[in-house]
Amino acid sequence: MNYSKYAAIHARHLPTKTCLIERMPSTGERRTLTWKAFNDAINRCANYLAGKCGVTDGSYVMHLQNNSLEWLITYYAIIRLGAVVVPLNFRFESSDVLYAAGVCKPQVFILGSEFLKVVQPIQEKLDSVRHCICVGDGVPEDMIGYQTVAAHDDLSDAMVDVDDQHDLAMMFTSGTTGQPKPVMHTHFSLKNTAIGNGMSYFVEKNDNYLFFLPLFHSGTMFLWAPFYATGATGTILREFNDARYIIETIAEEKCTDTLFVVPVAIMVLNAIDHGTVKLADYDLSAWRYMEIGAQPSTDA
């Protein structure tokens, strides 16, 4: 089964249920999508990629964005077509992007406008890329603005049936002294991850997973997987440089689970210790689980 089919199933059975929430605390902006709206957006984007950009089963599409609703819409649109998504580390420099493109030979590159300074210096060297789609403001004339994709009028089901071992994503490891290394994931591996993590955390439809760590990383994406497959809700916090943003979001959105890394945990604990975050001011009764990783941590 195509891993993106879960969204279509939930759109049919839970059409008005909130699928995604996106928060930008510094501006007070809050956007939401129901499961039907999310699935419609996936089909709209997938049909544009297929009809206007020539993306087909087995094509590679490179993907460089910060967490947002559009990050997830474009990700699932790519895999709905049977194409392989290549989500890149937002810390990649121009040379890393060029290296990744040399490995996967992408036909299309979807990038956030905040990464133009990284991509434009090497854009002419991306020989296999036929189309660049830019999400955000200040879209260059030689790229397609995501607004054009979002306005596409074809909402028909774009689902391509694939077998379990069909490639879904090429993810690049980072953090070592060598070049990033490509790792393949299949539709089967993502489904199994969703099932395994869902059983570990007893995920239910009324749960809400908060994610602020990057979706290109396996940790965030794999922990979101059971919530996606179950038809639960995901809350994207686009800013987390203030501990209050995290605690406020958990309280106001009734989040049940989230993933921390040690520096974030230290930031939150310091804010509590210094009194800038007072837990008594927040209703955190919905919060059941917190995972932590990436660095050593104590049991205390």
Summary of the structure (lengths in Angstrom):
residues: 300
radius of gyration: 19.0
end to end distance: 42.0
largest distance: 56.4
contacts: 962
relative contact order: 0.14
helix: 41%
strand: 21%
